Amino acid sequence: MKLVKGLKIAALVILGLMVIAWLFFARVIFITIPGGTIHPLVALVVVGLLAYLGWKRPLLGGLGLTLVGVCVAMYYLLILYSLEQALPALLLLCTPMVISGLVFIEADWMTRKANEAF
């Protein structure tokens, strides 16, 4: 069970690094785009709720984070003209969400596997 808790903490650390990157780049949005303060705040609330859900129910939280990460990746790949334009958004936003979602799913899988052994 210590390994499961370690996996959950690792997933939250990955999400935390993503949030720090968001806040670092969001200051540009606050300055340059009028009314742009709400977008990073909504994103932080959604990721925070999914992280909480991932801690309490790892399968649901992991599926939610993975689904959001894949949907955001598809959005950037469809809206931008080339992969070179979409690559920063994919690396900074989508990859950490998908990786942490998969780590939450792995934590749930290990919990279920441990419960079946007893």
HUBEL-V113021 format. One record per backbone hydrogen bond with DSSP energy under -0.5 kcal/mol. CO is the residue of the C=O (numbers start at 1). NH is the residue of the N-H. E is the energy in kcal/mol with one decimal. If there is no record, write none. Layout:
# HUBEL-V113021
<<CO	NH	E> <CO	NH	E>>
This chain:
# HUBEL-V113021
<<1	5	-2.0> <2	6	-2.3> <3	7	-2.3> <4	8	-2.2> <5	9	-2.3> <6	10	-2.3> <7	11	-2.3> <8	12	-2.1> <9	13	-2.2> <10	14	-2.2> <11	15	-2.1> <12	16	-2.4> <13	17	-2.4> <14	18	-1.7> <15	19	-2.4> <16	20	-2.4> <17	21	-2.0> <18	22	-2.5> <19	23	-2.8> <20	24	-2.1> <21	25	-2.3> <22	26	-2.3> <23	27	-0.8> <25	28	-0.8> <25	29	-0.9> <26	30	-2.6> <27	31	-1.5> <28	32	-2.7> <29	33	-1.7> <32	34	-0.6> <33	36	-1.8> <35	38	-0.7> <36	40	-0.7> <37	41	-0.9> <38	42	-2.4> <39	43	-2.1> <40	44	-2.3> <41	45	-2.1> <42	46	-2.4> <43	47	-2.5> <44	48	-2.4> <45	49	-2.5> <46	50	-2.3> <47	51	-2.3> <48	52	-2.3> <49	53	-2.5> <50	54	-2.3> <51	55	-1.8> <52	56	-2.2> <53	57	-3.4> <53	61	-0.5> <57	61	-2.5> <58	62	-2.5> <59	63	-2.5> <60	64	-2.4> <61	65	-2.7> <62	66	-2.5> <63	67	-2.6> <64	68	-2.6> <65	69	-2.5> <66	70	-2.4> <67	71	-2.5> <68	72	-2.6> <69	73	-2.0> <70	74	-2.5> <71	75	-2.2> <72	76	-2.4> <73	77	-2.4> <74	78	-2.1> <75	79	-2.6> <76	80	-1.7> <82	86	-1.4> <83	87	-1.9> <86	90	-2.5> <87	91	-2.6> <88	92	-2.5> <89	93	-2.3> <89	94	-1.2> <90	95	-2.5> <93	97	-0.9> <94	98	-2.5> <95	99	-2.7> <96	100	-2.4> <97	101	-2.2> <98	102	-2.4> <99	103	-2.0> <100	104	-2.2> <101	105	-2.1> <102	106	-2.2> <103	107	-2.2> <104	108	-2.1> <105	109	-2.4> <106	110	-2.6> <107	111	-2.0> <108	112	-2.4> <109	113	-2.4> <110	114	-2.2> <111	115	-2.1> <112	116	-1.8> <113	117	-1.3> <114	118	-0.9>>
